[in-house]
Amino acid sequence: MLPFSIQIQDGAPASDQILLAVRKALLTGQMKAGDEFPSVRTLSQELKISPTTAHKVVLLLKDAGWLNSRPGIGMVVTVPEQPDLPERLTQLTPACRSLLKEAADLNLTLEQIIAHLKSL
């Protein structure tokens, strides 16, 4: 059984969806630093994804500082230091610009966008 919840949906890469689910589990305390992380094989079998996709997820989590390799144990959850608020918001800037452009094309107001985001 996986230490996080996910139902993979069509429309977005499975690896992106899994990364979001894992980060959410870490941020909400569902998974904690020191917990063992499932192997590539377990991820692949449990989520019915290719081993290549599962391996990509593990590598991305490791590169982001969320996992650490421990000899004889496997991957262990770590919690990296979070950048400060301005840096985290800067990472959202491209997506925000894209959202605002799309919303303008659809004649949506900022209030409508905010209401929709809150509903999600």
C-alpha positions in Angstrom: 0.0 0.0 0.0 1.3 3.5 -0.9 1.8 6.1 1.8 -0.1 8.7 -0.3 -3.4 8.9 -2.1 -3.8 9.3 -5.9 -6.1 8.4 -8.7 -4.3 9.1 -12.0 -6.5 11.0 -14.4 -6.2 11.5 -18.2 -5.0 14.9 -19.4 -1.8 15.4 -17.4 1.4 13.3 -17.3 1.2 10.6 -14.6 4.5 11.6 -13.2 3.3 15.2 -12.6 0.2 13.9 -10.9 2.2 11.6 -8.6 4.7 14.3 -7.7 1.8 16.6 -6.7 0.2 13.7 -4.6 3.5 13.0 -2.9 4.2 16.7 -2.1 0.7 17.1 -0.7 1.2 14.0 1.5 4.4 15.5 2.8 3.0 18.9 3.4 0.0 17.6 5.2 1.9 15.2 7.4 0.5 12.1 5.8 4.2 11.2 5.1 7.0 12.4 7.4 10.7 12.7 7.2 12.3 9.4 7.9 9.5 7.3 6.4 10.5 4.7 3.8 9.4 5.5 0.3 8.0 2.8 -2.0 10.4 1.3 -4.5 10.2 1.9 -8.2 8.7 -1.6 -8.6 6.1 -1.0 -5.9 5.1 2.4 -7.4 4.9 0.8 -10.9 2.7 -2.1 -9.7 0.4 -0.2 -7.3 -0.2 2.7 -9.7 -0.2 0.6 -12.9 2.4 2.8 -14.5 5.5 1.9 -16.4 8.7 1.3 -14.4 10.2 4.2 -16.4 7.6 6.6 -15.2 8.0 5.4 -11.6 11.8 5.8 -11.9 11.4 9.3 -13.2 9.2 10.2 -10.2 11.7 8.9 -7.7 14.5 10.8 -9.5 12.6 14.0 -9.6 11.7 13.7 -5.9 15.3 12.9 -5.0 16.6 15.9 -7.1 14.0 18.2 -5.4 15.3 17.1 -2.0 12.2 15.1 -0.9 13.9 11.7 -1.0 17.3 10.5 0.2 18.9 7.2 -0.7 20.0 5.1 2.3 22.1 2.0 1.7 20.3 -1.2 2.7 17.0 0.7 3.3 16.1 2.3 0.0 14.6 5.7 -0.4 13.7 7.6 2.7 11.5 10.7 2.9 13.3 14.0 3.7 11.8 17.5 4.0 13.9 20.1 2.2 14.2 23.7 3.4 11.5 25.7 1.7 12.5 28.8 -0.2 11.1 32.1 1.2 7.7 33.4 0.0 8.9 35.7 -2.7 10.9 32.9 -4.3 8.0 30.5 -4.2 5.7 33.1 -5.7 8.3 33.8 -8.4 8.0 30.1 -9.4 4.3 30.6 -9.9 4.7 33.7 -12.1 4.7 31.9 -15.5 1.6 29.9 -14.7 -0.1 33.0 -13.3 0.6 35.0 -16.5 -0.7 32.1 -18.6 -3.8 31.9 -16.5 -4.5 35.6 -16.7 -4.0 35.6 -20.5 -6.4 32.7 -20.9 -8.9 34.3 -18.5 -8.7 37.6 -20.5 -9.4 35.7 -23.7 -12.4 34.2 -22.1 -13.6 37.6 -20.7 -13.4 36.4 -17.1 -12.9 38.9 -14.2 -10.3 38.5 -11.5 -13.1 37.9 -9.0 -14.5 35.0 -11.2 -11.0 33.5 -11.4 -10.5 33.7 -7.7 -13.9 32.2 -7.0 -13.1 29.3 -9.4 -9.7 28.7 -7.8 -11.3 28.6 -4.3 -13.8 26.1 -5.5 -11.0 23.8 -6.7 
